[in-house]
Amino acid sequence: MDDKLKERLLKRLQKIPKSESLETRKIALEDRLTLEEAKYWFRYKDGKVYWIRSPWKPIVVGTEAGCIKHKHSKPVRIISLKGKEYSTAKIVFLLHHGYFPKSILYMDGNRLNTNFNNIRASTESLRNYTNSSVKAKSGYKNIYYDKYKNMWLVSMRVSKSNKFRELYTFLPFLFKKSFISYC
């Protein structure tokens, strides 16, 4: 990495505020792809990323970038460039917003749909909350059946702390009291 690029990255790191808001949670690391590099290598069209230049001989210019890999048993399109792997959705987000988000949230839940209207920056806790839960036998998020107490458990965690946690014997009673009074 040349000195000029290193100086620009250090200036960018100094400009990023230490606030905890969603917009300022940006990854600004030296080994990450920059906006200039992304514009040099890729072109976005109709929800897909295409190669503008070929990083090595087998890649044909104008073909869709990346390949589909399974991460956590779900398919996701990954692009390899200069020995690093990048999510196609993060590259699309970088091309439209100018920074890499810490995490990506897919609005329709389909990780192969990388249309820029379908993705948004997220935090880990928000992304985990929106993922479907395997434990929830009730069919609703944050509502579980405790077989040892024979009761329904309603539990909400926000920023690593429990905000709401109660036990109920009857499920319809739960909806009237817990969510209406809590919201």
C-alpha positions in Angstrom: 0.0 0.0 0.0 1.5 3.3 -1.0 2.0 6.2 1.5 -0.5 8.5 -0.2 -3.3 6.0 0.2 -2.3 5.3 3.8 -2.5 9.0 4.6 -6.0 9.2 3.1 -7.2 6.3 5.2 -5.7 7.7 8.4 -7.5 11.0 7.7 -10.8 9.1 7.2 -10.3 7.3 10.4 -9.8 10.6 12.3 -13.0 12.1 10.7 -15.3 9.3 11.8 -17.1 10.3 15.1 -17.1 8.0 18.0 -21.0 8.2 18.2 -23.0 4.9 18.5 -25.5 5.9 15.8 -26.2 3.5 13.0 -24.9 5.8 10.2 -21.5 6.3 11.9 -20.8 2.5 12.5 -18.5 2.3 9.5 -15.7 -0.1 9.0 -12.6 1.9 8.0 -9.7 -0.5 7.9 -6.7 -0.5 5.7 -7.3 -3.9 4.2 -10.9 -3.1 3.2 -12.0 -2.2 -0.3 -12.4 1.6 -0.8 -15.0 3.3 -2.9 -12.4 4.3 -5.5 -11.2 0.7 -5.9 -14.8 -0.6 -6.0 -15.6 1.8 -8.9 -12.4 0.7 -10.6 -13.3 -3.0 -10.5 -17.1 -3.2 -10.5 -20.3 -1.9 -12.2 -23.7 -2.2 -10.6 -26.7 -2.8 -12.8 -30.2 -4.3 -12.1 -29.3 -5.7 -8.7 -26.1 -7.4 -9.8 -22.4 -6.5 -9.8 -20.4 -7.0 -12.9 -16.6 -6.9 -13.6 -15.3 -3.8 -15.4 -11.7 -5.1 -15.4 -10.5 -8.7 -15.1 -8.4 -9.3 -12.0 -7.0 -12.5 -13.5 -7.3 -14.4 -16.9 -10.2 -16.7 -16.2 -12.5 -13.8 -15.4 -14.3 -12.3 -18.5 -15.0 -8.6 -18.4 -18.8 -8.0 -18.3 -19.7 -11.2 -16.4 -21.4 -11.2 -13.0 -18.9 -10.9 -10.2 -18.6 -13.6 -7.5 -19.9 -17.0 -6.8 -22.5 -18.4 -4.5 -21.3 -19.9 -1.2 -23.3 -21.2 1.8 -22.7 -19.3 5.0 -24.7 -20.5 8.0 -26.6 -22.9 5.7 -27.9 -20.0 3.6 -26.7 -19.0 0.1 -24.9 -15.7 -0.3 -22.9 -14.3 -3.3 -19.2 -13.7 -2.4 -16.7 -11.7 -4.5 -13.0 -12.5 -4.1 -10.6 -9.8 -5.0 -6.9 -9.5 -4.0 -7.0 -12.4 -1.6 -10.1 -11.0 0.3 -13.7 -12.1 0.2 -16.5 -9.5 0.2 -20.2 -9.9 0.3 -21.8 -8.6 -2.9 -24.4 -6.8 -0.8 -21.6 -4.9 1.0 -20.1 -3.9 -2.3 -23.4 -2.7 -3.6 -23.9 -0.7 -0.4 -20.4 0.7 -0.8 -21.0 1.8 -4.4 -24.3 3.6 -3.4 -23.4 5.0 0.0 -19.6 5.3 0.0 -18.8 3.2 3.1 -18.9 -0.4 4.3 -21.6 -1.1 6.8 -20.8 -3.2 9.9 -23.6 -5.5 9.0 -26.2 -5.8 6.2 -30.0 -6.3 6.7 -31.9 -7.8 3.7 -35.4 -6.4 3.7 -37.0 -9.4 2.0 -34.8 -12.0 3.8 -33.3 -13.2 0.5 -29.5 -13.0 0.7 -29.1 -13.4 -3.0 -31.3 -10.3 -3.8 -28.6 -7.6 -3.8 -30.8 -4.9 -5.2 -29.9 -1.6 -3.4 -33.5 -1.1 -2.4 -33.4 -4.5 -0.6 -30.3 -3.9 1.6 -29.6 -1.4 4.4 -27.0 -0.9 7.0 -27.7 -2.6 10.3 -26.2 -3.6 13.6 -25.6 -7.2 14.7 -28.4 -7.1 17.3 -31.0 -5.7 14.8 -29.9 -8.3 12.2 -30.2 -11.1 14.7 -33.6 -9.9 15.9 -35.0 -9.9 12.3 -33.7 -13.4 11.5 -36.3 -16.1 12.0 -35.9 -18.0 15.3 -35.5 -21.7 15.4 -36.6 -21.9 19.1 -39.8 -20.0 18.7 -42.4 -22.8 18.6 -45.2 -20.3 19.0 -44.5 -19.0 15.5 -43.8 -15.5 16.8 -40.5 -13.8 17.6 -39.4 -13.6 21.2 -42.2 -16.0 22.4 -41.0 -19.4 23.6 -42.6 -22.3 25.5 -40.7 -23.2 28.7 -41.4 -26.9 29.1 -40.0 -27.1 32.7 -42.5 -24.4 33.9 -45.2 -25.3 31.4 -45.6 -21.6 30.6 -45.0 -19.2 27.7 -42.0 -17.0 28.0 -41.9 -13.5 26.4 -38.4 -12.1 26.3 -36.8 -9.0 24.6 -33.2 -8.1 24.5 -32.0 -4.7 23.4 -28.3 -3.9 23.4 -27.3 -7.0 25.4 -29.8 -6.3 28.2 -33.3 -7.8 28.9 -35.9 -5.1 28.5 -38.9 -7.3 29.0 -39.3 -10.8 30.3 -42.5 -12.4 31.6 -44.2 -15.8 31.9 -47.8 -16.6 30.9 -49.9 -19.7 31.0 -52.3 -18.8 28.3 -51.1 -17.5 24.9 -54.0 -15.2 23.8 -53.8 -13.5 27.2 -50.2 -12.8 26.4 -51.0 -10.7 23.3 -53.5 -8.5 25.1 -51.3 -7.7 28.1 -47.7 -7.8 27.1 -47.3 -6.3 23.7 -50.1 -3.7 23.9 -49.0 -2.5 27.4 -45.3 -2.6 26.4 -45.6 -0.7 23.1 
